[in-house]
Amino acid sequence: MDTTQYLLEAASFTRLGDSRSGVVDISALARATEDLPEQQGQKFSWSVRGELDSAGRRFIHLHVTGFIILECQRCLTPFEQPVEVLNSFEIVDTEAELELDEDDFEGSDRILATQRLNLLELIEDEVILSLPYVARHEICPSLPDALSSNDEPNFLDAEKPNPFAMLSKLKKF
């Protein structure tokens, strides 16, 4: 696999407002598929666009779509989990800027400007972060309806007898 298409110089990419797009095979995302069921050779489409805003801040906007095979933790069968990543990263020049307070910037993650930003690693990181903590079907096809429901029991809403109800009856005597 030619990895040069995934390397970019972040400062000039954002300053010029460049863009790139492509397709990456799931086999190139080894960290994302580690300990997962066998994948089906699927591909992820990606696009990246640089931006220099009016305040001089530099951004990289990343969009990734595809699917990954996960194992449902409820019924233990494999299923296709859609993946769609839309994220923006502010490019900063110093490590001190990485540490700024969360309130100092508007919701985008920060990346340290490098001569060779590896988009493949960034794509893989974002795919990993998009995966659910607990993989499961919306409705498990192999379980009875009562077991496959996503509705978790809410014990706070259940009608419980008041433990002091008997005392109130004794008080009336």
KEVEXNU-112573 format. One record per atom (N, C-alpha, C): x, y, z; residue in three letters. Coordinates in steps of 0.02 Angstrom, whole numbers, padded with zeros to 5 digits, always signed. Example, Ala and Ser with C-alpha at 12.3 -4.5 7.8 and 13.67 -1.06 7.14 Angstrom:
+00660-00284+00390ALA;+00615-00225+00390ALA;+00660-00165+00390ALA;+00642-00112+00354SER;+00684-00053+00357SER;+00645+00002+00394SER;
END
This chain:
+00042-00059+00000MET;+00000+00000+00000MET;+00044+00062+00000MET;+00028+00110-00042ASP;+00065+00172-00046ASP;+00039+00219+00008ASP;+00082+00232+00058THR;+00060+00275+00113THR;+00075+00348+00102THR;+00107+00367+00047THR;+00124+00437+00036THR;+00061+00480+00026THR;+00007+00451+00001GLN;-00055+00490-00006GLN;-00084+00510+00061GLN;-00062+00476+00115TYR;-00088+00490+00182TYR;-00044+00538+00221TYR;+00011+00560+00192LEU;+00056+00607+00227LEU;+00043+00677+00200LEU;+00037+00724+00246LEU;+00030+00793+00224LEU;+00065+00840+00272LEU;+00086+00896+00245GLU;+00117+00948+00284GLU;+00060+00994+00307GLU;+00043+00991+00371ALA;-00018+01021+00397ALA;-00021+01097+00387ALA;+00034+01132+00397ALA;+00032+01205+00392ALA;+00014+01228+00321ALA;+00047+01202+00271SER;+00031+01224+00203SER;-00036+01196+00179SER;-00054+01136+00202PHE;-00118+01106+00183PHE;-00176+01150+00206PHE;-00172+01174+00268THR;-00225+01216+00295THR;-00222+01287+00266THR;-00162+01314+00258ARG;-00154+01382+00231ARG;-00182+01387+00161ARG;-00171+01335+00120LEU;-00194+01336+00051LEU;-00266+01311+00042LEU;-00295+01285+00096GLY;-00363+01259+00091GLY;-00367+01198+00046GLY;-00314+01157+00046ASP;-00313+01097+00005ASP;-00364+01046+00028ASP;-00376+00997-00014SER;-00420+00941+00004SER;-00394+00878-00029SER;-00410+00822+00001ARG;-00393+00757-00025ARG;-00450+00710-00008ARG;-00455+00656-00046SER;-00503+00604-00030SER;-00477+00538-00057SER;-00506+00485-00032GLY;-00485+00420-00054GLY;-00524+00365-00020GLY;-00500+00305-00029VAL;-00530+00245+00000VAL;-00475+00206+00033VAL;-00488+00182+00093VAL;-00439+00141+00128VAL;-00470+00073+00144VAL;-00432+00021+00133ASP;-00455-00047+00147ASP;-00452-00060+00222ASP;-00499-00098+00246ILE;-00502-00114+00318ILE;-00438-00147+00343ILE;-00403-00183+00299SER;-00341-00217+00319SER;-00286-00167+00339SER;-00291-00104+00317ALA;-00242-00054+00336ALA;-00256-00025+00406ALA;-00312-00044+00436LEU;-00331-00018+00502LEU;-00325-00074+00554LEU;-00265-00100+00561ALA;-00253-00159+00604ALA;-00271-00146+00677ALA;-00257-00087+00702ARG;-00274-00073+00772ARG;-00349-00072+00783ARG;-00386-00046+00733ALA;-00459-00042+00739ALA;-00492-00110+00739ALA;-00462-00158+00704THR;-00494-00224+00697THR;-00465-00276+00744THR;-00417-00257+00784GLU;-00387-00303+00832GLU;-00441-00329+00879GLU;-00444-00394+00889ASP;-00492-00428+00933ASP;-00564-00423+00909ASP;-00575-00408+00846LEU;-00642-00406+00817LEU;-00653-00468+00774LEU;-00715-00483+00758PRO;-00727-00539+00712PRO;-00694-00526+00645PRO;-00689-00578+00604GLU;-00659-00572+00538GLU;-00698-00520+00497GLU;-00661-00475+00466GLN;-00691-00423+00425GLN;-00704-00450+00355GLN;-00743-00414+00316GLN;-00763-00437+00249GLN;-00728-00400+00193GLN;-00669-00372+00206GLY;-00633-00337+00154GLY;-00664-00270+00136GLY;-00704-00243+00182GLN;-00738-00180+00168GLN;-00689-00122+00164GLN;-00713-00068+00136LYS;-00672-00009+00126LYS;-00706+00051+00160LYS;-00664+00098+00180PHE;-00688+00161+00210PHE;-00673+00217+00161PHE;-00723+00258+00147SER;-00712+00318+00107SER;-00693+00375+00155SER;-00646+00416+00134TRP;-00625+00471+00176TRP;-00613+00533+00134TRP;-00621+00590+00165SER;-00603+00653+00134SER;-00577+00699+00189SER;-00531+00741+00171VAL;-00501+00788+00218VAL;-00494+00855+00183VAL;-00508+00909+00221ARG;-00504+00975+00192ARG;-00470+01022+00242ARG;-00425+01063+00217GLY;-00391+01112+00259GLY;-00427+01178+00257GLY;-00420+01217+00311GLU;-00453+01282+00314GLU;-00411+01330+00356GLU;-00407+01391+00334LEU;-00377+01446+00373LEU;-00434+01495+00384LEU;-00455+01504+00447ASP;-00512+01548+00459ASP;-00491+01621+00463ASP;-00539+01665+00471SER;-00525+01737+00471SER;-00483+01759+00531SER;-00481+01720+00583ALA;-00440+01735+00642ALA;-00370+01706+00636ALA;-00356+01673+00580GLY;-00290+01645+00570GLY;-00281+01575+00599GLY;-00334+01546+00625ARG;-00329+01478+00652ARG;-00334+01429+00594ARG;-00295+01374+00601ARG;-00293+01323+00548ARG;-00332+01262+00570ARG;-00371+01234+00524PHE;-00412+01176+00539PHE;-00405+01123+00485PHE;-00412+01061+00506ILE;-00419+01004+00461ILE;-00486+00973+00476ILE;-00528+00966+00424HIS;-00594+00936+00431HIS;-00592+00866+00400HIS;-00609+00816+00439LEU;-00605+00746+00418LEU;-00675+00715+00415LEU;-00688+00679+00361HIS;-00751+00642+00353HIS;-00734+00571+00332HIS;-00758+00521+00370VAL;-00745+00451+00356VAL;-00812+00414+00359VAL;-00825+00370+00309THR;-00885+00329+00310THR;-00868+00258+00292THR;-00906+00211+00318GLY;-00897+00140+00303GLY;-00934+00099+00355GLY;-00912+00037+00363PHE;-00940-00005+00416PHE;-00886-00053+00440PHE;-00897-00078+00500ILE;-00851-00125+00530ILE;-00892-00182+00560ILE;-00865-00242+00559ILE;-00900-00300+00587ILE;-00884-00306+00661ILE;-00936-00305+00702LEU;-00929-00313+00774LEU;-00969-00375+00796LEU;-00958-00396+00857GLU;-00997-00452+00885GLU;-01045-00425+00937GLU;-01108-00439+00928CYS;-01160-00417+00975CYS;-01147-00449+01043CYS;-01145-00408+01095GLN;-01131-00433+01162GLN;-01193-00464+01195GLN;-01250-00457+01162ARG;-01312-00486+01188ARG;-01323-00557+01160ARG;-01316-00564+01093CYS;-01331-00629+01061CYS;-01269-00663+01033CYS;-01211-00629+01035LEU;-01146-00655+01014LEU;-01142-00673+00939LEU;-01180-00636+00898THR;-01175-00646+00826THR;-01144-00583+00795THR;-01108-00591+00740PRO;-01078-00533+00707PRO;-01131-00490+00673PRO;-01117-00425+00669PHE;-01161-00379+00634PHE;-01121-00320+00607PHE;-01149-00285+00558GLU;-01116-00228+00527GLU;-01133-00165+00566GLU;-01081-00132+00592GLN;-01090-00069+00628GLN;-01071-00012+00581GLN;-01119+00031+00563PRO;-01102+00087+00520PRO;-01053+00135+00556PRO;-01008+00164+00518VAL;-00960+00212+00545VAL;-00966+00276+00504VAL;-00978+00331+00537GLU;-00975+00396+00504GLU;-00942+00444+00552GLU;-00886+00470+00530VAL;-00847+00517+00570VAL;-00848+00584+00535VAL;-00866+00636+00571LEU;-00860+00705+00548LEU;-00826+00742+00605LEU;-00763+00760+00596ASN;-00727+00792+00650ASN;-00681+00846+00622ASN;-00670+00896+00663SER;-00625+00951+00646SER;-00569+00954+00697SER;-00509+00969+00673PHE;-00450+00973+00715PHE;-00417+01040+00704PHE;-00404+01075+00758GLU;-00366+01137+00753GLU;-00292+01120+00754GLU;-00254+01148+00708ILE;-00182+01136+00704ILE;-00148+01191+00745ILE;-00108+01171+00794VAL;-00073+01218+00837VAL;+00003+01207+00830VAL;+00041+01259+00846ASP;+00113+01257+00836ASP;+00153+01232+00897ASP;+00126+01240+00957THR;+00165+01222+01017THR;+00125+01175+01061THR;+00162+01139+01103GLU;+00129+01094+01151GLU;+00090+01133+01202GLU;+00111+01194+01218ALA;+00074+01236+01266ALA;+00003+01250+01239ALA;-00004+01259+01173GLU;-00070+01271+01144GLU;-00114+01209+01148GLU;-00083+01150+01149LEU;-00122+01089+01156LEU;-00155+01085+01225LEU;-00123+01116+01275GLU;-00145+01111+01344GLU;-00194+01166+01364GLU;-00213+01210+01319LEU;-00259+01264+01336LEU;-00324+01236+01363LEU;-00357+01276+01404ASP;-00420+01257+01434ASP;-00472+01241+01381ASP;-00514+01192+01394GLU;-00567+01171+01347GLU;-00611+01230+01327GLU;-00622+01278+01372ASP;-00666+01335+01357ASP;-00634+01384+01308ASP;-00569+01378+01296ASP;-00533+01425+01253ASP;-00542+01410+01179ASP;-00572+01354+01161PHE;-00582+01339+01091PHE;-00652+01310+01080PHE;-00673+01308+01018GLU;-00742+01294+01002GLU;-00755+01223+00980GLU;-00743+01175+01023GLY;-00765+01107+01011GLY;-00722+01064+00966GLY;-00668+01089+00937SER;-00627+01047+00895SER;-00567+01022+00935SER;-00545+00962+00918ASP;-00485+00935+00950ASP;-00425+00972+00921ASP;-00369+00967+00955ARG;-00308+01000+00932ARG;-00256+00949+00913ARG;-00217+00966+00861ILE;-00162+00925+00838ILE;-00101+00970+00831ILE;-00044+00945+00852LEU;+00018+00982+00845LEU;+00040+00981+00772LEU;+00056+01039+00745ALA;+00077+01044+00675ALA;+00142+01005+00666ALA;+00143+00964+00615THR;+00203+00925+00599THR;+00217+00931+00525THR;+00277+00914+00506GLN;+00296+00914+00436GLN;+00260+00858+00399GLN;+00246+00804+00434ARG;+00216+00745+00401ARG;+00160+00718+00445ARG;+00102+00746+00439LEU;+00043+00721+00475LEU;+00019+00658+00439LEU;+00012+00604+00475ASN;-00008+00541+00446ASN;-00084+00535+00450ASN;-00118+00546+00394LEU;-00191+00542+00391LEU;-00216+00472+00405LEU;-00179+00421+00385LEU;-00201+00353+00397LEU;-00209+00339+00472LEU;-00161+00362+00511GLU;-00165+00354+00583GLU;-00224+00394+00611GLU;-00235+00454+00585LEU;-00290+00496+00608LEU;-00357+00463+00591LEU;-00363+00435+00531ILE;-00424+00400+00510ILE;-00436+00341+00556ILE;-00384+00301+00569GLU;-00391+00243+00611GLU;-00411+00263+00683GLU;-00380+00314+00709ASP;-00398+00338+00776ASP;-00472+00357+00780ASP;-00495+00392+00729GLU;-00565+00415+00729GLU;-00614+00357+00720GLU;-00595+00307+00681VAL;-00637+00247+00675VAL;-00642+00212+00742VAL;-00586+00204+00777ILE;-00586+00172+00842ILE;-00631+00211+00891ILE;-00624+00277+00891LEU;-00663+00318+00937LEU;-00738+00317+00921LEU;-00756+00301+00860SER;-00826+00301+00841SER;-00862+00236+00859SER;-00824+00184+00877LEU;-00854+00120+00893LEU;-00890+00123+00961LEU;-00945+00087+00967PRO;-00982+00088+01031PRO;-00943+00052+01085PRO;-00954+00074+01146TYR;-00921+00044+01203TYR;-00944-00028+01212TYR;-01009-00040+01203VAL;-01038-00107+01205VAL;-01073-00118+01139VAL;-01047-00164+01100ALA;-01075-00178+01034ALA;-01137-00222+01041ALA;-01193-00199+01010ARG;-01252-00240+01010ARG;-01301-00217+00956ARG;-01339-00265+00932HIS;-01391-00250+00883HIS;-01443-00203+00914HIS;-01478-00167+00871GLU;-01537-00130+00895GLU;-01588-00181+00920GLU;-01600-00231+00878ILE;-01645-00287+00896ILE;-01609-00351+00875ILE;-01593-00393+00923CYS;-01557-00455+00907CYS;-01602-00503+00869CYS;-01580-00525+00811PRO;-01622-00569+00770PRO;-01630-00639+00798PRO;-01584-00661+00841SER;-01586-00731+00864SER;-01612-00738+00935SER;-01634-00684+00966LEU;-01660-00688+01035LEU;-01735-00676+01035LEU;-01770-00702+01084PRO;-01841-00686+01091PRO;-01849-00611+01101PRO;-01906-00584+01081ASP;-01917-00512+01084ASP;-01906-00483+01153ASP;-01926-00518+01204ALA;-01919-00493+01272ALA;-01846-00484+01292ALA;-01802-00526+01265LEU;-01731-00521+01282LEU;-01692-00474+01237LEU;-01717-00462+01176SER;-01679-00422+01129SER;-01694-00348+01133SER;-01741-00328+01172SER;-01759-00258+01177SER;-01702-00218+01206SER;-01694-00157+01181ASN;-01643-00112+01207ASN;-01666-00078+01271ASN;-01730-00086+01288ASP;-01757-00054+01348ASP;-01727-00086+01410ASP;-01693-00046+01448GLU;-01665-00069+01511GLU;-01718-00060+01565GLU;-01723-00106+01612PRO;-01772-00098+01665PRO;-01757-00036+01706PRO;-01808+00002+01721ASN;-01799+00062+01762ASN;-01832+00049+01829ASN;-01792+00035+01878PHE;-01817+00016+01943PHE;-01845+00076+01982PHE;-01829+00136+01961LEU;-01855+00195+01995LEU;-01928+00207+01978LEU;-01949+00186+01918ASP;-02018+00197+01897ASP;-02065+00143+01922ASP;-02040+00088+01944ALA;-02082+00032+01966ALA;-02121+00052+02029ALA;-02182+00028+02033GLU;-02223+00040+02092GLU;-02198-00003+02149GLU;-02176+00028+02201LYS;-02151-00009+02259LYS;-02197+00007+02318LYS;-02209-00043+02358PRO;-02249-00027+02418PRO;-02209+00017+02465PRO;-02243+00062+02495ASN;-02211+00106+02543ASN;-02197+00067+02607ASN;-02134+00064+02630PRO;-02119+00024+02689PRO;-02151+00052+02753PRO;-02173+00114+02751PHE;-02203+00144+02811PHE;-02280+00143+02809PHE;-02308+00112+02757ALA;-02381+00109+02750ALA;-02411+00072+02810ALA;-02381+00019+02832MET;-02407-00019+02889MET;-02405+00023+02952MET;-02353+00063+02960LEU;-02350+00106+03020LEU;-02406+00157+03021LEU;-02423+00184+02963SER;-02478+00234+02962SER;-02544+00203+02982SER;-02554+00138+02966LYS;-02615+00104+02987LYS;-02616+00095+03063LYS;-02558+00079+03092LEU;-02554+00071+03165LEU;-02565+00136+03201LEU;-02544+00190+03172LYS;-02550+00256+03202LYS;-02624+00276+03209LYS;-02667+00252+03165LYS;-02737+00269+03166LYS;-02773+00238+03225LYS;-02745+00186+03255PHE;-02779+00154+03313PHE;-02767+00190+03375PHE;
END
